[in-house]
Amino acid sequence: MNDTQVPAGRFEQGMKVRRSVLGDVHVDKTEASKSGFDAPFQELITETAWGNVWARPQFSKRERSIVTIALLAALGHDEEVAMHVRATANTGATRDDVCEALMHVAVYAGVPAANRAFKIAKEVYAKIDAEQAE
């Protein structure tokens, strides 16, 4: 926890983790749409969120996914909730895991936040199910 050294290759590690969680299609789309304006931001989140936090060995991708969904739901970040619910296909977090995380949101962050997040998760899962049925 006291490691203040910034490892070399943080961006590359972050991109590897980002792709493994969000999938190549999502990351490729984001990369293709970035501009000079938001490129520094994309670099920041790739290095920091993905190359630092998500790459740490203390939590599995499943555990990080559950925590992330709960936090995003509690904060009302709907688009990010949807993105991370879809990413559970890559992290190993199950629908039951997401349900339990959102139950915690209801108690600790409020029923309206959880209600909205449940609606979003149901929509995402319905799309996933429809895609798999095709």
Secondary structure as GFF3:
##gff-version 3
##sequence-region A 1 134
A	DSSP	alpha_helix	10	22	.	.	.	ID=ss1
A	DSSP	alpha_helix	24	33	.	.	.	ID=ss2
A	DSSP	alpha_helix	39	45	.	.	.	ID=ss3
A	DSSP	pi_helix	46	53	.	.	.	ID=ss4
A	DSSP	alpha_helix	61	75	.	.	.	ID=ss5
A	DSSP	alpha_helix	78	91	.	.	.	ID=ss6
A	DSSP	alpha_helix	95	108	.	.	.	ID=ss7
A	DSSP	alpha_helix	111	133	.	.	.	ID=ss8
###
